[in-house]
């Protein structure tokens, strides 16, 4: 798990200063919840109206939490939340940290993050000496 968190932190360094991984320049279904002026916390039910929402495992939650902390602006504290969800609509995937039924930390997940998230959910580990 530590290697996955390191990989997550490294991945966080690849993103822009906007608190979301860059998808494309078009308007996306999740944009209104990712804009700088979006409410800090949003009820999960609003995502369910436009996307399929899936609860993530405890290991996936820790992975998403590590990613969120590493995304610029880098957070000096842990984000709120006791679990995470994945909202999928069309080709877009948004990950969200959930506290009291509200998503208070959200970001888009590009394909490579989605692939790693699936690996974490399956318990895949990287052996010592294997490049990340």
Buried (B, 14 or more C-beta within 10 A) or exposed (E): EEEBBEBBBEBBEEBEEBBBBEBEEEEBBBBBBBEEEBEEBBEBEBBEEBBEBEEBBEBBBBBBBBBBBBBEEEEEEEBBBEBBBBBBBEEBBBBBBBBEEBBBBBBBBBEEBBEBBEBBBEEEEEEEEEEE
